[in-house]
Amino acid sequence: MCSSDLLTNSYKDDTPSWAPNSKFIIFTRMNPHKNNYKSNYSSLYITNLNGDLVKKIDSEYDASDADWIKINF
């Protein structure tokens, strides 16, 4: 895969961030609001490197500009 390959098919995907293990990318997607008169909202999604798995990360509020952190227990 080269840097110009696309992982998703939406032009509204933005702010990708590589996972520390280099196996996943988290990104922001702009979604149309359910009521047409309101503005769009953003959500976080995660995908694997070939783009065949795209999963929304549930959140009560708009979410964007995600980054990975390391948690030590």
VOPAGU-2260 file (C-alpha; in pm, 1 decimal, decimal comma):
REM VOPAGU-2260
SITE   aa  ch    i         X         Y         Z
SITE  MET   A    0       0,0       0,0       0,0
SITE  CYS   A    1     132,3     343,3     -85,9
SITE  SER   A    2      45,1     673,3      78,6
SITE  SER   A    3    -199,6     767,9    -198,4
SITE  ASP   A    4    -418,9     457,2    -154,3
SITE  LEU   A    5    -760,3     514,0      -0,2
SITE  LEU   A    6    -877,4     323,2     305,5
SITE  THR   A    7   -1234,6     451,1     305,4
SITE  ASN   A    8   -1479,2     561,0      37,7
SITE  SER   A    9   -1598,0     883,5     200,2
SITE  TYR   A   10   -1456,4    1224,1     115,4
SITE  LYS   A   11   -1568,9    1338,2     461,5
SITE  ASP   A   12   -1304,5    1134,0     646,1
SITE  ASP   A   13   -1030,1    1336,5     810,4
SITE  THR   A   14    -761,7    1355,0    1083,7
SITE  PRO   A   15    -625,6     998,1    1070,7
SITE  SER   A   16    -399,4     870,5    1348,2
SITE  TRP   A   17    -195,3     547,6    1335,6
SITE  ALA   A   18    -225,3     301,5    1623,2
SITE  PRO   A   19     100,7     242,6    1812,3
SITE  ASN   A   20     103,6    -118,2    1685,6
SITE  SER   A   21      63,3       7,9    1324,2
SITE  LYS   A   22    -234,8    -223,5    1264,5
SITE  PHE   A   23    -521,2      27,4    1284,1
SITE  ILE   A   24    -605,4     387,2    1201,4
SITE  ILE   A   25    -856,4     600,7    1387,7
SITE  PHE   A   26   -1017,1     889,0    1200,3
SITE  THR   A   27   -1299,7    1145,3    1207,8
SITE  ARG   A   28   -1599,8    1117,2     974,9
SITE  MET   A   29   -1853,6    1392,4     917,2
SITE  ASN   A   30   -2206,3    1247,6     916,8
SITE  PRO   A   31   -2525,8    1415,8     801,5
SITE  HIS   A   32   -2758,2    1499,3    1088,0
SITE  LYS   A   33   -3074,2    1290,6    1107,5
SITE  ASN   A   34   -3283,5    1606,9    1083,1
SITE  ASN   A   35   -3197,8    1780,9     757,1
SITE  TYR   A   36   -3223,8    2130,5     905,7
SITE  LYS   A   37   -2942,1    2074,3    1153,4
SITE  SER   A   38   -2571,1    2077,3    1078,8
SITE  ASN   A   39   -2351,8    1771,0    1037,5
SITE  TYR   A   40   -2191,8    1595,1    1332,1
SITE  SER   A   41   -1860,1    1416,0    1360,4
SITE  SER   A   42   -1785,1    1066,2    1486,8
SITE  LEU   A   43   -1473,5     858,0    1537,7
SITE  TYR   A   44   -1415,0     543,3    1335,9
SITE  ILE   A   45   -1143,6     279,6    1336,8
SITE  THR   A   46   -1023,0      81,3    1036,2
SITE  ASN   A   47    -766,3    -185,4     963,0
SITE  LEU   A   48    -493,5    -126,5     707,4
SITE  ASN   A   49    -673,0    -264,7     403,2
SITE  GLY   A   50    -995,0     -77,0     484,6
SITE  ASP   A   51   -1226,2    -377,6     481,9
SITE  LEU   A   52   -1317,3    -327,1     849,9
SITE  VAL   A   53   -1459,4      13,2     946,2
SITE  LYS   A   54   -1621,7      44,0    1289,0
SITE  LYS   A   55   -1782,6     346,6    1450,2
SITE  ILE   A   56   -1674,9     426,4    1806,5
SITE  ASP   A   57   -1986,5     512,5    2005,9
SITE  SER   A   58   -2000,0     849,4    2178,2
SITE  GLU   A   59   -2277,4    1069,7    2316,1
SITE  TYR   A   60   -2121,1    1382,7    2169,9
SITE  ASP   A   61   -1942,3    1493,5    1856,4
SITE  ALA   A   62   -1590,6    1356,3    1846,9
SITE  SER   A   63   -1292,3    1450,2    1633,4
SITE  ASP   A   64    -912,1    1464,4    1616,7
SITE  ALA   A   65    -854,6    1138,1    1799,8
SITE  ASP   A   66    -514,5    1020,7    1907,8
SITE  TRP   A   67    -380,3     705,9    2070,0
SITE  ILE   A   68    -246,4     687,9    2424,5
SITE  LYS   A   69     -61,2     416,7    2606,9
SITE  ILE   A   70    -212,4     303,0    2934,3
SITE  ASN   A   71       2,3     114,6    3183,8
SITE  PHE   A   72    -170,9     -94,0    3446,5
